Amino acid sequence: MKPAPTTAMDLPRLVMRRAVWVALAAWLCVLVLGLNRAGHDMKQEAAAADTLARLGRLLTLASHEPDDARVLAEMRQLLQAAPLRHLTLQVRGDRAALLIGPDPDAALTPPLSWLLQWHRAWVPAPDAVPVRWSVPRDGGRAWIVELTPSYESERIEALENLAQLLLLAAAGSVALLLAMGWNVRRAFRPMRGLLQAIGRMRGGDVAAMRRLPAMPIAELQSIGAALGELGVALEAAEQQRRALSRQVLTLQEEERQRIARDLHDEFGQRLTALRANAAWLVRQVASDPKAAQVVLEMSTQCARLQAEIRALLERLQPAVLDAASPATLLRLQRLLEQLVQAWNATPAAGVRFTLELCAVDAHGTPAPWPDAAQADAAALPPALVLALYRISQEALTNVARHAHARSASLRLTLSQRADEPVLQWQVSDDGAGLGSLQVALQRGNGLAGIRQRVWAFGGDLACQDAARGLRLSASFAIPRAQGALA
């Protein structure tokens, strides 16, 4: 076998292409926010530089302005409008009285305050060297002006920028993960149909693989096509197995018919001759009461044996395929009635058997069972009639032999559906139950044969075991071509 040609994978390309678009969108957001931040910082730096220049000019002209309050008010107004950045200004008057000083820093909240403390311990600030000069005032007075580099304000601003970047990175990462998760779910969404089809196939619906929709991705389409081919092959194999099973069942029925013919032709003929001889002996030994009693008992035993053989012949060879008894719904009804009557006529069974015939229409509403004329016109597959008779026969035999039940019911329900009618078969009893189905199948009590016949005709045997009783059920689809079951 030649190896399959290597083809490019569409799914990774699709996922990565969408991932690239998501990453580009995230970088675009970072770029826009970064540019906005840079513009904001630029405006603050320019405003602080303008404030510093105006303060210098104001202090230079202050020597010609006798009103201290006016000069100080203008300085405070400048500082309030646009504070200095990374510098602290102090103006002291007589006796070192503080006229203008730095505003107290706003208290930081966690986790920024924790980051600030950690950074202070990691990178201590150097000692700041202030720049001082005096500004002469009237009356021989002077102001001492002091500008000091503010390492802490620079540290706080840097940490705030870092925190913003970290927050932006976290938000971008979360957005990227969410987008990637959505992207992956969207890319793998068609796989849900594949998994559901596989689950239905595991449940026995092999035709589910043929109902797969077209996949939008080459890899999934290849998998779907392979699963479709597998489903077709499995369906064909199952049909072949069902056909083979029906052939085996047909061979079993033929063997039963051969045995029945041999019993009827050979054993039955010899029993009839034996009974005739016994009757002749009764007449010959009429004068000897003891001998007559023995011969009469022999004749009675022959009659009982012949009756049992007739009953066995009826079980071995039901008249389903006879030309005089065509395979119809009425024939199936009569066979099941005879089967139930035969068991009710057997006192040793100790079980009261009943037959229930039900019907429902296409809407699930109970309907009357077809009358004799309708049932006689409703043709059924002969093999299906025989299979229903056999599984009913085996199920009732199991109830009589193993269930220890007081009553049992055989129910046949005709359901009219849109596509094709369905015969629902059910046998339930109030006996001891089944226990483990697998153990029961291995015990050889007929369940394996029932399940084989049900499966051979396209059904599944359902077994519901309760604390008191057992219910077996199966459904059989009836092709429309079979007759008037519509």
C-alpha positions as CSV (number, residue, x, y, z in Angstrom):
1,M,0.0,0.0,0.0
2,K,1.3,3.4,-0.9
3,P,1.6,5.9,1.8
4,A,-0.9,8.7,1.7
5,P,0.5,12.0,0.3
6,T,1.5,14.6,2.8
7,T,-0.8,17.6,2.6
8,A,-0.7,20.9,4.3
9,M,-2.8,21.2,7.5
10,D,-5.6,23.8,7.2
11,L,-6.5,23.8,10.9
12,P,-3.2,25.1,12.3
13,R,-3.1,27.8,9.5
14,L,-6.6,28.8,10.3
15,V,-6.0,29.0,14.1
16,M,-2.6,30.8,13.6
17,R,-4.0,33.3,11.1
18,R,-6.8,34.3,13.5
19,A,-4.2,34.4,16.3
20,V,-2.1,36.8,14.3
21,W,-5.1,39.1,13.7
22,V,-5.9,39.0,17.4
23,A,-2.3,39.8,18.3
24,L,-2.2,42.7,15.8
25,A,-5.4,44.0,17.3
26,A,-3.9,43.8,20.8
27,W,-0.7,45.6,19.7
28,L,-2.8,48.3,18.0
29,C,-4.6,48.9,21.3
30,V,-1.3,49.0,23.1
31,L,0.1,51.5,20.5
32,V,-3.0,53.7,20.8
33,L,-3.0,53.7,24.6
34,G,0.8,54.3,24.6
35,L,0.6,57.2,22.3
36,N,-2.2,58.7,24.4
37,R,-0.1,58.3,27.5
38,A,3.0,59.8,25.8
39,G,0.9,62.8,24.7
40,H,-0.4,63.2,28.3
41,D,3.1,63.0,29.7
42,M,4.4,65.5,27.1
43,K,1.7,68.0,28.0
44,Q,2.5,67.6,31.7
45,E,6.2,68.0,31.1
46,A,5.7,71.1,29.0
47,A,3.3,72.6,31.5
48,A,5.8,71.9,34.4
49,A,8.6,73.5,32.4
50,D,6.4,76.5,31.6
51,T,5.6,76.8,35.3
52,L,9.3,76.6,36.2
53,A,10.1,79.4,33.7
54,R,7.3,81.6,34.9
55,L,8.4,81.1,38.5
56,G,11.9,82.1,37.6
57,R,10.7,85.2,35.9
58,L,8.3,86.0,38.8
59,L,11.1,85.6,41.4
60,T,13.4,87.8,39.3
61,L,10.9,90.6,39.2
62,A,9.8,90.1,42.8
63,S,12.6,92.4,44.0
64,H,10.7,95.3,42.4
65,E,7.3,94.2,43.9
66,P,6.8,95.4,47.4
67,D,3.7,93.4,48.0
68,D,4.7,89.9,49.3
69,A,1.2,88.6,49.4
70,R,0.6,89.4,45.7
71,V,3.8,87.6,44.6
72,L,3.2,84.6,46.8
73,A,-0.4,84.4,45.5
74,E,0.8,84.4,41.9
75,M,3.4,81.7,42.7
76,R,0.7,79.5,44.3
77,Q,-1.6,80.0,41.4
78,L,1.1,78.9,39.0
79,L,1.9,75.8,41.0
80,Q,-1.7,74.9,41.4
81,A,-2.4,75.3,37.6
82,A,0.6,73.2,36.6
83,P,2.7,71.6,39.4
84,L,6.4,71.1,39.0
85,R,7.6,67.6,38.0
86,H,10.4,65.9,39.8
87,L,11.3,69.2,41.6
88,T,10.2,70.6,45.0
89,L,10.1,74.3,45.5
90,Q,10.4,76.0,48.9
91,V,10.4,79.7,49.7
92,R,11.3,80.8,53.2
93,G,11.1,84.3,54.6
94,D,12.2,85.9,57.8
95,R,13.4,83.5,60.5
96,A,13.2,80.6,58.0
97,A,9.4,80.8,57.9
98,L,8.0,78.6,55.1
99,L,6.1,80.7,52.7
100,I,5.6,78.2,49.9
101,G,6.3,74.5,50.3
102,P,5.7,71.2,48.4
103,D,2.2,69.7,48.6
104,P,2.1,66.5,50.5
105,D,2.1,63.4,48.3
106,A,-1.2,61.6,48.0
107,A,-1.1,58.3,49.9
108,L,-0.9,55.3,47.6
109,T,-3.1,52.3,47.9
110,P,-2.2,48.6,47.7
111,P,-0.8,47.0,45.7
112,L,1.0,50.1,44.4
113,S,2.1,51.1,47.9
114,W,3.6,47.6,48.4
115,L,5.4,47.9,45.1
116,L,6.7,51.4,46.2
117,Q,8.1,50.0,49.5
118,W,9.7,47.1,47.7
119,H,11.4,49.4,45.2
120,R,12.6,51.7,47.9
121,A,14.3,48.8,49.6
122,W,15.7,47.6,46.3
123,V,16.8,50.9,44.9
124,P,17.4,53.5,47.6
125,A,17.2,57.1,46.5
126,P,20.5,59.2,46.7
127,D,20.7,62.2,48.9
128,A,19.2,65.2,47.1
129,V,21.4,68.3,46.9
130,P,19.2,71.4,46.8
131,V,19.9,74.6,44.8
132,R,19.4,77.7,46.9
133,W,19.5,81.4,46.2
134,S,18.2,84.5,47.8
135,V,15.7,87.0,46.5
136,P,16.1,90.5,48.0
137,R,12.9,92.2,49.3
138,D,12.2,95.6,50.6
139,G,13.6,96.7,53.9
140,G,16.7,94.7,53.6
141,R,14.8,91.5,53.8
142,A,15.4,88.4,51.6
143,W,13.6,85.2,50.6
144,I,15.5,82.0,50.4
145,V,14.4,80.0,47.4
146,E,15.3,76.3,47.3
147,L,14.8,73.8,44.4
148,T,15.4,70.2,45.3
149,P,15.3,67.1,42.9
150,S,12.4,64.9,43.9
151,Y,13.5,61.3,43.5
152,E,10.4,60.0,45.2
153,S,8.1,61.7,42.8
154,E,10.1,60.3,39.9
155,R,9.9,56.9,41.6
156,I,6.2,57.1,42.1
157,E,5.6,58.3,38.5
158,A,7.7,55.5,37.2
159,L,5.9,52.9,39.3
160,E,2.6,54.3,38.3
161,N,3.6,54.0,34.6
162,L,4.8,50.4,35.3
163,A,1.6,49.5,37.0
164,Q,-0.4,50.9,34.1
165,L,1.7,48.9,31.6
166,L,1.3,45.8,33.7
167,L,-2.5,46.3,33.9
168,L,-2.5,46.9,30.2
169,A,-0.5,43.8,29.6
170,A,-2.8,41.8,31.9
171,A,-5.9,43.1,30.1
172,G,-4.3,42.4,26.7
173,S,-3.3,38.8,27.8
174,V,-6.9,38.1,29.1
175,A,-8.3,39.5,25.9
176,L,-5.9,37.5,23.8
177,L,-6.7,34.3,25.8
178,L,-10.5,34.9,25.5
179,A,-10.1,35.6,21.8
180,M,-8.0,32.5,21.3
181,G,-10.4,30.4,23.3
182,W,-13.3,31.7,21.1
183,N,-11.1,31.1,18.1
184,V,-10.3,27.5,19.0
185,R,-13.9,26.7,20.0
186,R,-15.1,28.1,16.7
187,A,-12.5,26.2,14.8
188,F,-13.3,22.9,16.5
189,R,-17.1,23.4,16.7
190,P,-17.7,21.2,13.6
191,M,-15.9,18.4,15.6
192,R,-19.0,18.2,17.9
193,G,-21.0,16.7,15.0
194,L,-18.3,14.1,14.5
195,L,-18.2,13.2,18.2
196,Q,-22.0,13.0,18.3
197,A,-22.0,10.7,15.3
198,I,-19.4,8.5,16.9
199,G,-21.5,8.3,20.0
200,R,-24.6,7.3,18.0
201,M,-22.5,4.8,16.1
202,R,-21.3,3.3,19.5
203,G,-24.9,3.1,20.5
204,G,-25.7,1.0,17.4
205,D,-26.7,3.6,14.9
206,V,-24.1,2.9,12.2
207,A,-26.0,4.9,9.7
208,A,-25.2,8.1,11.6
209,M,-21.9,8.3,9.8
210,R,-23.6,8.7,6.5
211,R,-25.6,11.7,7.8
212,L,-22.5,13.8,8.6
213,P,-22.7,17.4,7.2
214,A,-19.9,18.9,5.1
215,M,-17.0,20.1,7.3
216,P,-15.5,23.6,6.7
217,I,-12.0,22.5,7.5
218,A,-10.0,20.1,5.2
219,E,-8.7,17.9,8.1
220,L,-12.2,17.5,9.6
221,Q,-13.7,16.9,6.2
222,S,-11.1,14.1,5.7
223,I,-12.0,12.6,9.1
224,G,-15.7,12.9,8.3
225,A,-15.2,11.3,4.9
226,A,-13.2,8.4,6.5
227,L,-15.9,8.0,9.2
228,G,-18.6,8.0,6.5
229,E,-16.8,5.3,4.7
230,L,-16.3,3.4,7.9
231,G,-20.0,3.8,8.7
232,V,-21.0,2.5,5.2
233,A,-18.6,-0.4,5.7
234,L,-20.0,-1.2,9.2
235,E,-23.6,-0.9,7.9
236,A,-22.8,-3.2,5.0
237,A,-21.1,-5.6,7.4
238,E,-24.0,-5.5,9.8
239,Q,-26.5,-6.1,7.0
240,Q,-24.4,-9.1,6.0
241,R,-24.3,-10.4,9.5
242,R,-28.1,-9.9,9.9
243,A,-28.6,-11.7,6.6
244,L,-26.3,-14.5,7.7
245,S,-28.1,-14.8,11.0
246,R,-31.5,-15.0,9.2
247,Q,-30.0,-17.7,6.9
248,V,-28.9,-19.6,10.0
249,L,-32.3,-19.2,11.5
250,T,-33.8,-20.4,8.2
251,L,-31.6,-23.5,8.3
252,Q,-32.7,-24.1,11.9
253,E,-36.3,-23.9,10.8
254,E,-35.7,-26.3,7.9
255,E,-34.0,-28.7,10.3
256,R,-37.0,-28.4,12.6
257,Q,-39.3,-29.1,9.8
258,R,-37.2,-32.2,8.7
259,I,-37.3,-33.5,12.3
260,A,-41.1,-32.8,12.4
261,R,-41.6,-34.7,9.2
262,D,-39.5,-37.6,10.5
263,L,-41.5,-37.7,13.7
264,H,-44.8,-37.5,11.8
265,D,-43.9,-40.0,9.1
266,E,-41.9,-42.5,11.1
267,F,-42.6,-42.3,14.8
268,G,-46.2,-41.2,14.3
269,Q,-46.9,-44.1,12.0
270,R,-45.3,-46.6,14.3
271,L,-47.3,-45.2,17.3
272,T,-50.5,-45.5,15.3
273,A,-49.6,-49.2,14.5
274,L,-48.7,-49.7,18.1
275,R,-52.1,-48.3,19.3
276,A,-53.9,-50.6,16.8
277,N,-52.0,-53.6,18.0
278,A,-52.8,-52.6,21.6
279,A,-56.5,-52.3,20.7
280,W,-56.4,-55.8,19.1
281,L,-54.8,-57.2,22.2
282,V,-57.4,-55.7,24.4
283,R,-60.1,-57.6,22.6
284,Q,-58.0,-60.8,22.6
285,V,-57.4,-60.8,26.4
286,A,-60.8,-59.7,27.4
287,S,-61.3,-62.9,29.3
288,D,-58.2,-62.2,31.4
289,P,-58.9,-59.1,33.5
290,K,-55.3,-58.7,34.6
291,A,-53.8,-58.9,31.1
292,A,-56.6,-56.7,29.8
293,Q,-55.7,-54.1,32.4
294,V,-52.0,-54.1,31.3
295,V,-52.8,-53.9,27.6
296,L,-55.3,-51.1,28.3
297,E,-52.6,-49.2,30.2
298,M,-50.3,-49.7,27.2
299,S,-52.9,-48.3,24.8
300,T,-53.4,-45.3,27.1
301,Q,-49.7,-44.5,27.3
302,C,-49.5,-44.8,23.5
303,A,-52.4,-42.3,23.2
304,R,-50.6,-39.8,25.6
305,L,-47.4,-40.2,23.8
306,Q,-49.1,-39.6,20.4
307,A,-50.8,-36.4,21.8
308,E,-47.4,-35.1,23.2
309,I,-45.8,-35.7,19.8
310,R,-48.6,-33.8,18.1
311,A,-48.0,-30.9,20.5
312,L,-44.3,-31.1,19.8
313,L,-45.0,-31.1,16.0
314,E,-47.1,-27.9,16.4
315,R,-44.2,-26.2,18.3
316,L,-41.6,-27.4,15.8
317,Q,-43.6,-26.6,12.6
318,P,-46.2,-23.8,13.0
319,A,-48.2,-23.3,9.9
320,V,-46.8,-19.9,8.9
321,L,-45.6,-20.6,5.4
322,D,-48.4,-22.8,4.3
323,A,-50.2,-21.8,1.2
324,A,-53.5,-22.1,3.1
325,S,-52.2,-19.8,5.9
326,P,-50.4,-16.8,4.4
327,A,-48.2,-14.6,6.5
328,T,-50.5,-11.8,7.6
329,L,-51.2,-9.8,10.8
330,L,-54.2,-12.0,11.4
331,R,-52.2,-15.2,11.1
332,L,-49.7,-13.8,13.6
333,Q,-52.5,-13.0,15.9
334,R,-54.0,-16.5,15.6
335,L,-50.6,-18.1,16.2
336,L,-50.0,-16.0,19.4
337,E,-53.5,-16.8,20.6
338,Q,-52.9,-20.5,20.1
339,L,-49.6,-20.3,21.9
340,V,-51.1,-18.5,24.9
341,Q,-54.1,-20.9,25.0
342,A,-51.7,-23.9,24.9
343,W,-49.8,-22.6,27.9
344,N,-53.0,-21.8,29.8
345,A,-54.1,-25.4,29.1
346,T,-51.0,-26.7,30.9
347,P,-51.8,-26.8,34.6
348,A,-48.2,-27.7,35.5
349,A,-47.0,-24.3,34.4
350,G,-48.8,-22.5,37.3
351,V,-48.8,-19.2,35.4
352,R,-51.8,-17.3,34.0
353,F,-50.9,-16.1,30.5
354,T,-52.7,-13.3,28.7
355,L,-52.4,-11.8,25.2
356,E,-52.8,-8.1,24.7
357,L,-53.3,-6.6,21.2
358,C,-52.9,-2.8,21.1
359,A,-52.6,-0.1,18.4
360,V,-51.7,3.6,18.3
361,D,-52.0,6.1,15.5
362,A,-49.3,8.3,14.0
363,H,-49.8,10.9,16.8
364,G,-49.4,8.3,19.6
365,T,-53.1,8.1,20.4
366,P,-54.5,4.7,21.2
367,A,-56.5,3.2,18.3
368,P,-58.5,0.0,17.9
369,W,-56.7,-3.1,16.8
370,P,-57.4,-3.9,13.1
371,D,-60.5,-6.1,12.7
372,A,-60.2,-9.6,11.1
373,A,-60.7,-8.3,7.5
374,Q,-58.1,-5.6,7.9
375,A,-55.6,-7.8,9.8
376,D,-56.0,-10.6,7.1
377,A,-55.3,-8.0,4.4
378,A,-52.1,-6.8,6.2
379,A,-49.3,-8.9,4.8
380,L,-46.2,-9.4,6.8
381,P,-42.8,-10.8,5.9
382,P,-43.2,-14.6,6.6
383,A,-39.8,-14.7,8.2
384,L,-40.8,-12.0,10.6
385,V,-44.0,-13.8,11.5
386,L,-42.1,-16.9,12.3
387,A,-39.5,-14.9,14.3
388,L,-42.2,-13.2,16.4
389,Y,-43.8,-16.6,17.1
390,R,-40.4,-18.1,18.0
391,I,-39.4,-15.4,20.4
392,S,-42.8,-15.4,22.0
393,Q,-42.6,-19.2,22.3
394,E,-39.2,-19.0,23.9
395,A,-40.1,-16.1,26.3
396,L,-43.3,-17.8,27.6
397,T,-41.3,-21.0,28.0
398,N,-38.7,-19.2,30.1
399,V,-41.5,-17.7,32.2
400,A,-43.1,-21.1,32.9
401,R,-39.8,-22.8,33.7
402,H,-37.7,-20.2,35.5
403,A,-39.6,-17.1,36.5
404,H,-41.7,-18.5,39.4
405,A,-44.4,-16.1,38.3
406,R,-48.1,-16.1,38.9
407,S,-49.0,-14.1,35.7
408,A,-47.4,-13.1,32.5
409,S,-48.5,-10.9,29.6
410,L,-47.6,-11.1,25.9
411,R,-48.3,-7.7,24.3
412,L,-48.2,-6.8,20.6
413,T,-48.6,-3.1,19.7
414,L,-49.1,-1.9,16.1
415,S,-47.7,1.7,15.8
416,Q,-48.5,3.8,12.7
417,R,-45.5,6.1,12.0
418,A,-44.8,8.6,9.3
419,D,-42.1,6.5,7.7
420,E,-43.2,2.9,8.2
421,P,-45.4,0.9,10.7
422,V,-43.8,-0.7,13.7
423,L,-44.7,-3.8,15.6
424,Q,-43.7,-3.5,19.2
425,W,-43.3,-6.9,21.0
426,Q,-43.3,-7.3,24.8
427,V,-43.4,-10.1,27.4
428,S,-43.6,-9.2,31.1
429,D,-44.1,-11.2,34.2
430,D,-44.3,-10.8,38.0
431,G,-41.7,-13.4,38.8
432,A,-38.3,-13.5,40.4
433,G,-36.6,-11.3,37.9
434,L,-33.5,-12.0,35.9
435,G,-30.5,-10.7,37.8
436,S,-27.5,-10.2,35.6
437,L,-28.3,-10.1,31.9
438,Q,-24.8,-11.4,30.9
439,V,-25.0,-14.3,33.3
440,A,-28.5,-15.1,32.0
441,L,-27.3,-15.1,28.5
442,Q,-24.6,-17.6,29.4
443,R,-26.9,-19.9,31.3
444,G,-28.6,-21.0,28.0
445,N,-32.1,-20.2,29.1
446,G,-33.2,-19.0,25.7
447,L,-32.4,-15.2,26.0
448,A,-29.4,-15.6,23.6
449,G,-31.7,-17.1,21.0
450,I,-34.3,-14.4,21.5
451,R,-31.7,-11.6,21.2
452,Q,-30.2,-13.2,18.1
453,R,-33.6,-13.4,16.3
454,V,-34.5,-9.8,17.3
455,W,-31.1,-8.5,16.1
456,A,-31.4,-10.5,12.8
457,F,-34.5,-8.5,12.0
458,G,-33.1,-5.1,12.8
459,G,-34.3,-4.7,16.4
460,D,-32.6,-4.5,19.8
461,L,-33.8,-6.6,22.7
462,A,-34.5,-4.4,25.8
463,C,-34.4,-6.1,29.2
464,Q,-35.9,-4.3,32.2
465,D,-35.3,-6.2,35.4
466,A,-37.1,-5.0,38.4
467,A,-37.3,-6.2,42.0
468,R,-40.3,-8.2,41.1
469,G,-40.7,-9.3,37.5
470,L,-39.0,-9.0,34.2
471,R,-40.0,-7.2,30.9
472,L,-38.5,-8.1,27.5
473,S,-39.3,-5.8,24.6
474,A,-38.3,-5.2,21.0
475,S,-39.5,-3.2,18.0
476,F,-39.7,-4.4,14.4
477,A,-40.2,-2.0,11.4
478,I,-42.6,-3.2,8.7
479,P,-41.8,-2.2,5.1
480,R,-44.7,-0.3,3.4
481,A,-44.5,-2.7,0.5
482,Q,-45.7,-5.6,2.7
483,G,-49.3,-4.6,2.6
484,A,-52.1,-2.6,4.1
485,L,-50.5,-1.6,7.4
486,A,-50.8,2.1,6.5
